[in-house]
Amino acid sequence: MNFWNITFAVLAVLCLYYFFRFRPQIFKFVGEVRVELDKCSWPWDPNLTGFKKYKELRDSTVVVILSVVMLAGFVTSADWILTHLVGFLTGTALLK
């Protein structure tokens, strides 16, 4: 047996031990999480079906993606401009 097989076997035994040792607490925790998630406000109407159900989620995702792309463009442009400006002011050659 190699090292990874032994490591996997030991981890599997430890996981099973902790699962059986703390089973009531684990089930209680999962049940409480489920109750709390039922209280959450999800970004879709449960009465809608199909893609209409996820309109707000889709729109929010598009806004986030566009914001990240615009921020990346701004940071890249600012970095390029400042690099060339500092290189011009200090008289150092820029590496290509």
C-alpha positions in Angstrom: 0.0 0.0 0.0 1.3 3.4 -0.8 1.2 6.6 1.3 -2.0 8.0 -0.3 -4.0 4.8 0.2 -3.1 4.7 3.9 -3.8 8.4 4.3 -7.2 8.1 2.6 -8.1 5.0 4.8 -7.1 6.9 8.0 -9.1 9.9 7.0 -12.1 7.8 6.1 -12.0 6.0 9.5 -11.6 9.4 11.3 -14.6 10.8 9.4 -16.7 7.8 10.3 -15.7 7.9 13.9 -16.6 11.6 14.2 -19.8 11.1 12.3 -21.0 8.3 14.6 -19.6 10.1 17.7 -21.4 13.4 17.0 -24.3 12.1 15.0 -27.1 13.7 17.1 -25.3 17.1 17.1 -24.8 16.9 13.3 -28.4 16.1 12.6 -29.6 18.8 15.0 -27.3 21.3 13.3 -28.5 20.3 9.8 -32.1 20.6 10.9 -31.5 24.1 12.4 -29.8 25.2 9.2 -32.8 23.9 7.1 -35.2 25.9 9.4 -33.1 29.1 9.1 -32.9 28.7 5.3 -36.6 28.5 5.1 -36.8 31.9 6.7 -34.5 33.4 4.1 -35.7 35.7 1.3 -34.6 34.2 -2.0 -34.2 36.4 -5.1 -37.0 34.7 -7.0 -40.7 34.3 -6.7 -41.7 30.7 -5.9 -44.9 31.1 -7.8 -43.1 31.7 -11.1 -41.8 28.8 -13.3 -39.1 28.4 -15.9 -36.5 31.1 -16.6 -38.9 33.9 -15.4 -38.3 32.5 -11.9 -34.6 33.5 -12.0 -35.0 37.0 -13.6 -33.7 38.9 -10.6 -30.9 36.4 -10.1 -29.8 36.6 -13.8 -30.0 40.4 -13.8 -27.9 40.6 -10.6 -25.3 38.2 -12.1 -25.0 40.3 -15.3 -24.5 43.5 -13.2 -21.8 41.8 -11.1 -20.0 40.4 -14.2 -20.1 43.8 -16.0 -18.9 45.6 -12.8 -15.9 43.2 -12.5 -15.0 43.6 -16.1 -15.2 47.4 -15.9 -13.2 47.5 -12.7 -10.5 45.3 -14.2 -10.3 47.5 -17.3 -10.0 50.6 -15.1 -7.3 49.1 -12.9 -5.4 47.8 -16.0 -5.6 51.2 -17.7 -4.6 53.1 -14.6 -1.6 50.8 -14.1 -0.5 51.1 -17.7 -0.8 54.9 -17.7 1.0 55.3 -14.3 3.7 52.9 -15.4 4.4 54.9 -18.5 4.1 58.3 -16.7 6.6 57.3 -14.0 8.9 55.9 -16.7 8.7 59.1 -18.7 9.3 61.3 -15.6 12.2 59.3 -14.3 13.7 58.6 -17.7 13.9 54.9 -17.2 13.3 52.6 -20.1 10.2 50.4 -19.9 10.5 46.7 -20.4 8.4 45.4 -23.2 
